[in-house]
Amino acid sequence: MRVLGINAIFHDPAAALVVDGQVVAAAEEERFSRRKHGKRPVPFSAWELPEHSAAWCLASAGIDVDSLDVVAYSFDPGLCQDAADLGLSDPWDWLRVDYARRAPQFLAAALPGLDPEKVRFVPHHIAHAASAGLAAPSAGDDTAVLVLDGRGEAASHLAGVYRDGVLARLHSQQLPHSLGLLYEDLTRHLGFTHSSDEYKVMALASYGEPKHLGLLRELVTVTPEGGFHVDRIDWNSLAKAVPAGELTEEHADLAASVQQRLEEVILDLSRWLYDASGGASTLAMAGGVALNCVANARVAAEGPYRNVWVQPAAGDSGTALGAALHVAGDLGDRSTPMTGVDLGRGWSDEELEAELRRAALPYHRPDSIAAEAARVLADNGIVAWYQGRSEYGPRALGHRSLLAHPGDPDTTRRMNAVKGREQFRPIAPMVRAERFAEIFEGVFPSRYMLFVHRVKPGWRDRIPAVTHVDGTARVQTVHADTEPLVAEMLTEFERLTGLPVVVNTSLNTAGLPMVDTPREALELFGSAPVELLALGPLAVRRGALGGGRTWDGDR
């Protein structure tokens, strides 16, 4: 079966193509439109579709629109209630639902040749659940699945278990109670953009103390049937709202309080689900809240499961994949577990070289681009690393990355300055899998940077750039069987420096999506203090452009 999955309703529009149960392509629309998160998360934007990513998915697989069996849309307007009945304050919510009802016609206009009758609505949380439970490495076994986000049609949570590829729903929390909306409200209160900047709040929490935890335990409670209640919170009584650039200790304390209560509630929900599922050994998680890597790590450390797996595209973009997997399963296809997130666009070596010639840039082809990058990193230069197909989801995992030296305490400031980010935000390490246990404690393997890990005391002074203020790091473990080029770079860097760790952050600057095309990589290289652009097997050096060193510490 050929199933195209579509996410469009809230934010992070995306498309994914599943053929005979195998994920063959998936990409977010932001990588094509260059609008961060694709569009604003408001009802007026619900008509906007991932037209470019959908067309690319089909073209990359050589599939015509008329040969699709189903288009799966990750929202079911038939499940919606009036916003007032749900306790929601948005007077325009009806518009979102109306646009969703018209999605088959909108899709037929966006993808000429598509029969609107082929469009099937998939409930939002079912799509989230399928993206995790059907794509997890343990998908053939009983797998508990926990979905937590801002909202779907009428709920904000789903707990269930997959058995033989079929989901048994055990509980769903109805709106207006929502852990995702709770965190969104706090994000707005702190001056950030909701449905976008929640990870900034998580980072800020590490600088505070949970001084309001007692109150939050009264206002955010777990129910006996596996759900939760969130009562109204007067944020201003806890910390006055200010612009994001004027955050104080009291704002960090508020972030720490909400973060800790969120962790406690998720842990309680996971324990309830373990019992209700009959003791499933694996927990798969999805929904925007599942991108909270601090909470994920706590569930893995303190929960009852042997394995915890989080969908790498846990946010709404992942519902495109989940909708497609769910429908494919209904039609009889057995899903193949995900083995990586390099599901987006890629270019051949010849196409990359043609782009450099078009730009009239001096470049060379070293014997090993991995060794070339390692030498620049060892000399404390920054490397723009552009290799293979782009990642699906919010994490740069060695395909569209900015790399740097972890041993220089000033690297965090330099990288945040390059990217235009707040200085309180941490940067993350990648490490060869076989060296992980020597340096870090926590979930292993951690291929997708979705858990935090403790940095062992003997290493904190050796890799200060990737050690957060609380002694943790959000680690990516690199496995030579799936990422041989990145593993080679790490091996050479360790030979030169004695450090088996490299800084890895996304290849973008503030407010922009990750670089996707070669031209975008060249534009970033030309505008940022980056020493080397590793574009496939080709190397472009800053010195060759007459610019000298990238950073002297005084600029």
N, C-alpha and C positions, 0 to 999 in steps of 0.2 A: 504494500500500500504506500501511496505517496501523500503525505500529509504536511501541509504548510501551517505552522502555528503563528498566530498574530497576537501581540499585546499592544493595545492602543488606548485603553480607557482612562487610566489615571496619569501615569508618567512613565518615563523610560520605555517608549515604544520600541518594539523589536520584532524580528521575524526569525523563525527557525524551521528547518526542513528536515523531516524524518522520513526515510525511505526503508521500508521493510524492517522497521524497528530500530534502525541505525540513524543516529544524528549525523548528518552530512554537512550542514552549514547552519550557522546562527550568528546574528549580528544585531547590535543596537542601531537605531536610526541616527543617533547622535554622531556616529562615526562618519555618516554620509552628509548630514545637514550641517555639522559643526556647531550645533546648538546643544549646550550642556543639558543632559537628561532628555534631549529630544524636543521637549516642550514644557510649558508651565503646567503644574498639576492643578488645573482649574476646570470646571465643567465646560467652559467655552472652548477648550482645546480637545475635547473628547472625539471630535470628528476627524482629527489629524491622524493619519495612518502611517505606518512604517513602509511607505511606498518604495523607497530606494533599497532598503535592506531586504524587503520581500522579493523585489525584482532581481537583486543580486543573488539571493539564495537559489532561486530557480535557475538563473543563468549559469551559476557556478556548477550546478549539477546537470546542466543540459536538459532541463525539464520545461516543457511548455505548460502554460497556465491550463490549457484545456485537458492536459493529461493528469492533472491533480485529481485525487480521489476525494479529498476533503480539505477545506480550510477551517481550522479550529481557532475560534475567537475566545480569548480568555476572560470572558465576562458574560453572565447570563441575565439579561434585563428582566426575564420572567420571574426572577427571584427577588426583585427589588420591592421595597416598600416605600411609602412616602417618607421623605427625610424627617418631617416633624414626628411621625410615628416612631422613627428610630432614635429620636432625641438629638438629631443633628441640626445645626443652625444654618446650613447652607441653603438659601432660598432658591438656588439655581440647580440643585441636584437633579431635578426632573429633566433638565436639559441634557445632562450626561446620560441618563437612562434613555431618553428619546434618541439621542445619537447612536447609542448602542443598538437599539432596535433596528435602526436603519443601516447598521454595519454591512449586511450583505450587499446592499445596493452601492454603498460607498466603496466597498472592496471591488465590486464588479467594474466600477468606474476607474479605480486606481490600477487594476490589473485587467486590461482589456482581454476579453475572451473568457473570463471567469463566469461560470454559471452561478448566480446568487444562491441557488438551491443547494450548492455544495458547502455553504458556510454553516458550521455547527457551533452553537454557543456552548462553552464549557464553563461551569461555575469557577469564579476566580480562585477560591481556595482549593478546589479540586485540581486546578492547573498548577498552583504552587506545590501541592502535595505530590502530584505526579512528577514534577521536575526534580523532586528529592527522592521520593520512594522508588520510582522506576529507573532513575539514573544512577543510584548509589551502587558502589562496588558489590554490595551484598544483596542486590535486587532480587536474586533468586531465593533468598531466605525470607522468613517473617521479619518485616522491618517496620518498627513504629515510626510514625511521621508526625511532626509537630510544626504547624504553620502559625506564624504570628506576624501581623503587619498592621497597617493603619486601619484599613477596611477593605471589604469586598462588597458584595451586593447588600447584605444585611448583617454581616458578622465580621469579626476581626481575628478569628482564631479557629483552627481546626485541629483536632487530635484524632488520630486513627492508626490503623495498622494495615500494611499490605501483606496479603497471603496469596501466593501464586499469581502475583500481578494484579490482584483485585483489592481495592481499598474498602475496608470496613470502617465507617465513620463512628467514632466513639463519643465525641462531644464537639460542640461548636459554640463559641461565645458570641452572643448577639450584641449588636451595637445598642447604645452608644459606648459601652465599655470597650476600651481598646488600649493595649499597651503601646502600640505604634503611634496612635494619636496623642497619647500622653507624652511620648518622647518628642513628637513633632511640636506640641505646644511649648515644651521647654526650649526646643531649638529656636522657635520664633521669639520667645521671651528673651533669650540671650542675644538676639540681634542677628541670628543666622537665617538662612533660607530653609524652610521646612521641605521635606521630601528630597533633600539634597545634602544638607550639612550636618546631619545627625552624628556622623563620625567625628566631627569637631567637638561636639559635646562630650562624646566618649573620651576623647583625648584630654579635654579640659578637666574631666572628673578626677584624673590622676593627681591633679594639683590641689585638690580640696579634701575636706573631711566631711563625712556624712552626718552633719550636725542636725539635719532634719529627718533622720531615718525613723525616729519614733512616730512623728506625725504621719509620715508617708505609709508606715505600716498600718495606721488606722484608716487611711484614705484609699489605699490600694490593697485589696484583700483577695485571697484565694477562696473559691467556693468548694464545697465537698464533692460536687459532681464533675470536677475537673476544669472549671472555668475561673473567672475572676470578676471583681467589680472595681471600677475606678471612679471614685467620687470627685466632685469639683475641687480643684486646687487653686487657691488664691496666690498666684505666683508673686505678685508685688509685695505681699506680706512677708515673703521669705527673702526676696532679693529684688530690688527695683530694676525695672527694665532699662537697659542702656544700649547704645550702639555697640556692635560686636567688638569694635576696636578699643572699648573702654571697660573691659571686663575686670572685675576685682576679685578679691579672695572670697567674698560672699557669693559671687556667682559660681566660682569653682566649688564651693561647699554645696551649693544647691545641685550642681551637676553631679557631684559625688553621691549625694543623697538619693537622687532619682536613679542613678546608675546602679547603686547597690540594691535598692528595692526591686528594680527590674530583674537583676540577677537572682534574687531570692524567689521571686514569683515564677520565673522561668524554671528554676530548679524544682520548685514544688510541682509545677505542671508536668515536668518530665518524669518525676517520680510517680505521680498519679497515672500517667500514661503507661509507664512500665507495668504497673499492677493490672491496669485495665486491659493491656494487650496480652496478658498471660506471660509476661517476662521476656518479651522480644529482646534479643541480644544487641540489636543495632537500632540506634535512633538516627533518623534522617530529618534535617531541618530545612525550612525555607520560609520565605516572607522577609520583608525588609528588616524586621527585628533580628533575624538570623544573621545579619551582617555585623551584629555587635559581637566582635571577637572576644571581648572580655567575658561577656556572659556565656558564650559558647565554651570557653575554656573552663569556666566554673562547672558547667553541666558535665563536661567530660571528666573533670577531676572528682566531683562529689556525687554525681549521679550514678544510677545502678547499671548503666549500659556498658557492655564490653567495647563497643565502637560507637562513635558519634561522627556522622558525616553531614556536612553542610553543603548544599547546592552552591557552586561557585558563583552563579548568577542568581543569588537568593532573592534579590529584589524583583520588582515587577517585570523587568526584562526577561527574567527566567520563566514567566508564565507563558511566553510564546512557545518555549520548548516543552513545558509541562502540558499545555493544551494539546500539542501535537502528539506527545507520547501517550496521553490519556486516550485520545481518539484512536490512535494506531492500535492500542491495546484492546479497545472495544471491538475493533475490526479484525482482531485475531493475530496481530503481530506481537512477537515477544521482544521486549525492549532490550537493547544492548547497553550495559553500564557505560557511563562516561569514563574515558581514559585521559582526558585533557580538555582544555578550554580553547585551544588554538583552532577555532571554528570559523573565524572571520576571513577577511580578505588577505591575500598574499600575492607577491609578485616574483617572477622568475629572476634569476641572476642577470639575464640578458636585459630584462625590462628595467631593473635597477641601474644597470650600467648606462642604458639609453637615457635615463632620467638625469644622471650625472653629466652626461655629455650635453644634454639639452641645456642644463644650467651652467655649462662651461666652467665646471669646478675641477680643480686638480684633485686627483685621487690615485690610489694605487691598490693593487691586489696582493696583500701579504700572503706568505705561506700559510699562516693561520690567523684568521681574524680574532679568534679567541685569545691567542697569545699576544697579539697586538693590543687588544683591549686591556689585558692583564698588565702589560707594561705601563700603559698610560695610567691605569688605576694605582699601580704601585708607586708611581711618581706623583700621586695625589691629584691627578686630573680627573675631570668628570667625563663620562662616556655616555653618548646617546646610542642605545643598543636597539637595532631594528632588524628583527630576524623572523622569517617564516610568516605564518598566518597570525593575524591579530587575535587578541583574547576576547572571549565572550564573557561579559560581566565586568565588575568595577575594578578588578585587581590586575596590575601589570605583573606578569609572571615569567618574564624572560623573553618576551617577544616585542614589546613596545615599552622599554624601560630606560630610566636614567640610573646609571651606576656610579658609585663613588667608594672611596676608601673609608672603612669603618673605624680605623684606628686614630683618626684625627678628631679631637673634640670639637673642632670648628666646622666639621662637615655638616652637621645638622643645620647650623645657621646658614651656611653657604647654599645648601640644597633648598631650604625654604625660601631663601632670597631669589635663587634662580627661578623657582616655581611661583613666587609671589604668594606664599602661604604664611599663615600665622606661625610665629616662632614657637608657640607651645606645642605644635603638632610634631609627633615623632616620625622618624623614618625607619624603614624596616630592613631586616637582613635576609639574604638568601644564603644557604649553606648546603654543601653536599650531604646527602642523606647519611652517609657512613660516618660523618663527623658530628652529627647532631647531638648525640647523647653525651659527648665530651663537653659540650658548651651550654646546652639548654636542657630544661626540664619541662615536660608537658606532653601534649598530644603528638604522636608520631605514627605515620607520616603526616606532614602538614603541607601538602602540595599547593594549597590555594590561599595561603595567608588568611585563614579564617579563625584562628585561635591565637591567644597570646601565650607566651612561654616565659618561664623564669630564666634569666641569664645567671648562670652559676657564678658565685662570687669571684672566683679566680679569673674570670673572663671580663668582668664589667669594666675594669680599667683598660683592658686590651682592645675592646670594641665599644668605646663610649658613644660613638655616633648613633648606634642602633639600640642602646640601652636607655629605655624611657626613665623618667623621673622615679617611677615606682619599681624599677629593677626588672622590667619585663621587656619583651620584644615580640613583634608579630612576625613569626618566622615562616619563610618558604623553604621547604626541603626540596632539594634538586636531585633528581634520580637520573642517572646516566642512561638508563634504558629508554626514557621518554624525552629527556632534554640533554642530549649528548654534548651539544655545543656550549651550553651554559656550564655544564659540569667540567668541560675542558678549560673554560675560562677560570673557573674557581680553583681548579687544580694548579694552573699556572700562577695565579695570584698568590696562592699559598706557598708555592715554591719560591716566589720572589720576596714575600713579606713575612711568612710564617703564620699568616692569618687565613683560616679557611672560610671566612665570611666576607661578603661584599654587600654594600648598601644597594638596595633595589627600590626605586619608587617609579611612579608612572611617568611616561614620556609625554608630558604636557605642561602647560603653565596654567596659572589660576584662571578659573572661569571657562576653560576650554576642555573639550573631551580629549581623551588620549589620541595621540597621533595615529593615523590609520594608513595614509598613503605615503609614498616616497617623497612627494613634493612637500607634504606637511612636515616630514622629518627634516628636510632641507631648510624649511622656513624656521623651525625651532632652532636648528643648529646655527643659522645665521643671526639669530636674535638673542641667543643666550650664551653665557660663558662656558661653553662645552669644548673640551680639548679634542675629542675624537667622535666622529660619527661612524659607527660600524653598521653600514648599510649592506646587509647580506654579507658576502665575502669581501666587500670593498671598504676601504678606509679613506676617510677625508679628515685631514689633520688641520687644526686651527693654524698651526705654524705655516702650513703651505699656503694659507690665504693671506699671510703677512700680518696676522694679528698677534703673534707672540703667545705667551702663556695665558691661560684662561682666568687665572685668579691669583692675586698677590696678597690677599688678606686685608688690604687697605681700601679696596674699592667697594 
